[in-house]
Each structure stands twice: as structure tokens, then as C-alpha cells.
Amino acid sequence: MSFSLVRCVIWRVWVRAGDLRPS
């Protein structure tokens, strides 16, 4: 399994969630 790939996906989801949430 490519941990790097999983980390990239999680990073994108995290950034997207942060963008959806008004700071």
C-alpha cells in the first residue's frame, strides 16, 4: 500500500473540509 497516496487523499479531503467551513 502506498501510504504517500493515502496521505495525499486525506490532505485533499482535509483542505476541502476546511474550505467548506467558514473560518
Helices and strands as residue ranges (DSSP letters): H 3-20
